[in-house]
Amino acid sequence: MLIARTVTKETIRYEDVPEPALEPGHALVRVHNVTLCGTDLHIWEDDYPAGLPVIQGHEFAGIVEAIGNNDAGIRTGDRVAVSPMIYCGQCRPCRLGRFNVCENIGCIGCYSDGALVELISVPVGKLCPVPDGLELDLAAMAEPASIAMQSVNRGRPSPGETALVLGSGPIGLLATLYLTDLGVRVVCADTEQDRLKLASAFGAIETLLVDPRADFPSGDQAVRLAALTDSSGPELVIEATGVPSSLETAVRLVASAGRIVQVGISARTASVPMNAMPFKEIDLLGSRNSLNLIPAGLELLARHRDQARALMTHRFAFENLQQAFELMRSRDEPVGKIVVDMPAAQSAAAATAVRAGATA
C-alpha cells in the first residue's frame, strides 16, 4: 500500500509498504478521507513535541475492511470515524475520568503513525460508526467537532445565556453550532469578515469584526454587546484563537461570576490584571481533546450537514499533500478545513461517475 511519511521539515515522502495484518482487538480500516488542521501544519513544519519522522493524519474516516469479535457489533463494510486519542488509564487524570489530559497521552497521526495511508490498523474501541446519510468526508471532521463540544461542555452553558466566541475558525464555528443547539445565544468575534459570515450561518445572533489595530469592542460594538447582555457581559466566553490579547479580552468582557474556556493553544504569554479574577470571581477553564465525544460530534455534523460542508474550503488528492500544506502555510487565501481524498475515496468517486454516465 501507499503511505505518506513526513520525514523531515516540510518534506513528505511517499512509500510503498506492506499492508498491516489483522491483530487481535484491532480492525483494519480502508481510509477514505483525512482532514487537516493547524496541528498537522505544526507537525509538517517540525514544530511539534513528537518530532519526525511520522505518518500524519488524525482526523479521518473510512470503511472497515477486517475486524474480529467486538462488543460494539461493528462489522466488515461499516463506515466509521476513528478516535485518535490514546491514554494510559493509570495516571491520576485517567483515574479521575479526565483521560483527555492523560499524563502519558498519545494521538494517532501526531505522536504515532496515522491515517495518511491506504489501510490502517486501529484498536476496535476507537471505531465510531458514522450515522446514515453523513458522508465520509464530513465524518472525518468528528474529531474537531468533539474538541469544540468539549470546550462548550467545560463552560457549563445554560439555555438563554449569552456566549461570546472569540475566533471563527473551525473550532469556534463548531462551538457556535453546538451552543446554538443547546439554546445559548452566541456572539462571534473574528478579524476576518468571511469567517463572520459563516458564523451567522452557524447560528450566531450577532457578529463583531475585530480590528487588531484598534480597541475592541468599538463604541458601536460595545453598545450592541451591552444590549444583548443587559450591560453585564456574556456569561460564557470561548477563547478559540490562542492569541494572548484575545484571552485578555475575555477576562475584560466576561460577566461577573462568568466562565471563560481557553481552547485555543499557544506557547505565548498573556497579561491579565490579577484583580480581575477575584473581583469578578471568574472561572477560567482549560479545554483539551475530548472525553470520547466523537460519536456526539458525528451526530452534530449529521444534524448540520450544510454548515459542516461550508467548513471545507479546499480539497486535495492524496498525491498532492505537499501543495495542501504549502497552502496552509502561505495564508494567501482563506483556509478552513482541507479535505484529503485518499485512493479509496478517489476510486469510489470514479465508480459513481461511471454509474451516473451509464444511466444518463
LINGILIN-V68281 format. One record per residue. N is the residue number from 0. RES is the residue in one letter. PHI is phi in whole degrees, 0 to 359 (none if undefined). Layout:
N;RES;PHI + N;RES;PHI
//
This chain:
0;M;none + 1;L;263 + 2;I;231 + 3;A;239 + 4;R;251 + 5;T;279 + 6;V;265 + 7;T;217 + 8;K;308 + 9;E;60 + 10;T;229 + 11;I;250 + 12;R;240 + 13;Y;274 + 14;E;226 + 15;D;258 + 16;V;231 + 17;P;295 + 18;E;291 + 19;P;292 + 20;A;269 + 21;L;288 + 22;E;253 + 23;P;302 + 24;G;79 + 25;H;242 + 26;A;229 + 27;L;258 + 28;V;244 + 29;R;280 + 30;V;286 + 31;H;256 + 32;N;219 + 33;V;234 + 34;T;249 + 35;L;252 + 36;C;225 + 37;G;299 + 38;T;298 + 39;D;300 + 40;L;297 + 41;H;298 + 42;I;296 + 43;W;300 + 44;E;276 + 45;D;58 + 46;D;235 + 47;Y;212 + 48;P;302 + 49;A;290 + 50;G;81 + 51;L;245 + 52;P;279 + 53;V;200 + 54;I;272 + 55;Q;279 + 56;G;109 + 57;H;240 + 58;E;250 + 59;F;203 + 60;A;213 + 61;G;191 + 62;I;236 + 63;V;293 + 64;E;259 + 65;A;203 + 66;I;200 + 67;G;269 + 68;N;297 + 69;N;206 + 70;D;292 + 71;A;281 + 72;G;73 + 73;I;285 + 74;R;236 + 75;T;304 + 76;G;96 + 77;D;289 + 78;R;270 + 79;V;220 + 80;A;260 + 81;V;235 + 82;S;280 + 83;P;273 + 84;M;284 + 85;I;242 + 86;Y;224 + 87;C;278 + 88;G;80 + 89;Q;244 + 90;C;287 + 91;R;301 + 92;P;302 + 93;C;297 + 94;R;295 + 95;L;276 + 96;G;84 + 97;R;254 + 98;F;294 + 99;N;292 + 100;V;237 + 101;C;311 + 102;E;293 + 103;N;241 + 104;I;298 + 105;G;227 + 106;C;207 + 107;I;300 + 108;G;92 + 109;C;239 + 110;Y;263 + 111;S;217 + 112;D;299 + 113;G;240 + 114;A;262 + 115;L;279 + 116;V;217 + 117;E;283 + 118;L;221 + 119;I;234 + 120;S;261 + 121;V;224 + 122;P;301 + 123;V;304 + 124;G;295 + 125;K;269 + 126;L;276 + 127;C;234 + 128;P;302 + 129;V;274 + 130;P;300 + 131;D;303 + 132;G;89 + 133;L;264 + 134;E;293 + 135;L;294 + 136;D;293 + 137;L;289 + 138;A;298 + 139;A;298 + 140;M;272 + 141;A;296 + 142;E;294 + 143;P;297 + 144;A;298 + 145;S;294 + 146;I;295 + 147;A;298 + 148;M;292 + 149;Q;300 + 150;S;297 + 151;V;295 + 152;N;300 + 153;R;298 + 154;G;277 + 155;R;51 + 156;P;288 + 157;S;233 + 158;P;306 + 159;G;93 + 160;E;288 + 161;T;248 + 162;A;245 + 163;L;252 + 164;V;254 + 165;L;266 + 166;G;107 + 167;S;246 + 168;G;282 + 169;P;306 + 170;I;293 + 171;G;297 + 172;L;292 + 173;L;292 + 174;A;296 + 175;T;299 + 176;L;299 + 177;Y;291 + 178;L;301 + 179;T;298 + 180;D;301 + 181;L;275 + 182;G;86 + 183;V;265 + 184;R;278 + 185;V;243 + 186;V;249 + 187;C;247 + 188;A;231 + 189;D;201 + 190;T;272 + 191;E;241 + 192;Q;296 + 193;D;299 + 194;R;293 + 195;L;292 + 196;K;298 + 197;L;296 + 198;A;302 + 199;S;297 + 200;A;292 + 201;F;271 + 202;G;117 + 203;A;298 + 204;I;272 + 205;E;207 + 206;T;231 + 207;L;232 + 208;L;277 + 209;V;267 + 210;D;258 + 211;P;300 + 212;R;267 + 213;A;229 + 214;D;294 + 215;F;230 + 216;P;283 + 217;S;290 + 218;G;305 + 219;D;294 + 220;Q;295 + 221;A;297 + 222;V;296 + 223;R;295 + 224;L;293 + 225;A;297 + 226;A;295 + 227;L;276 + 228;T;236 + 229;D;53 + 230;S;65 + 231;S;262 + 232;G;96 + 233;P;293 + 234;E;291 + 235;L;225 + 236;V;235 + 237;I;256 + 238;E;264 + 239;A;239 + 240;T;252 + 241;G;79 + 242;V;273 + 243;P;307 + 244;S;296 + 245;S;289 + 246;L;294 + 247;E;300 + 248;T;297 + 249;A;300 + 250;V;295 + 251;R;290 + 252;L;266 + 253;V;298 + 254;A;293 + 255;S;301 + 256;A;65 + 257;G;270 + 258;R;236 + 259;I;241 + 260;V;246 + 261;Q;264 + 262;V;249 + 263;G;293 + 264;I;249 + 265;S;200 + 266;A;271 + 267;R;284 + 268;T;254 + 269;A;260 + 270;S;245 + 271;V;232 + 272;P;293 + 273;M;296 + 274;N;286 + 275;A;296 + 276;M;294 + 277;P;284 + 278;F;298 + 279;K;265 + 280;E;48 + 281;I;278 + 282;D;268 + 283;L;256 + 284;L;237 + 285;G;270 + 286;S;215 + 287;R;220 + 288;N;53 + 289;S;201 + 290;L;271 + 291;N;53 + 292;L;263 + 293;I;298 + 294;P;302 + 295;A;292 + 296;G;297 + 297;L;298 + 298;E;294 + 299;L;298 + 300;L;296 + 301;A;294 + 302;R;286 + 303;H;226 + 304;R;297 + 305;D;295 + 306;Q;294 + 307;A;299 + 308;R;297 + 309;A;293 + 310;L;292 + 311;M;275 + 312;T;261 + 313;H;216 + 314;R;223 + 315;F;227 + 316;A;286 + 317;F;308 + 318;E;285 + 319;N;245 + 320;L;299 + 321;Q;303 + 322;Q;294 + 323;A;297 + 324;F;291 + 325;E;295 + 326;L;295 + 327;M;301 + 328;R;286 + 329;S;291 + 330;R;57 + 331;D;290 + 332;E;210 + 333;P;300 + 334;V;236 + 335;G;261 + 336;K;265 + 337;I;263 + 338;V;257 + 339;V;254 + 340;D;272 + 341;M;283 + 342;P;307 + 343;A;296 + 344;A;292 + 345;Q;296 + 346;S;295 + 347;A;295 + 348;A;294 + 349;A;294 + 350;A;296 + 351;T;296 + 352;A;296 + 353;V;297 + 354;R;296 + 355;A;296 + 356;G;294 + 357;A;288 + 358;T;264 + 359;A;287
//
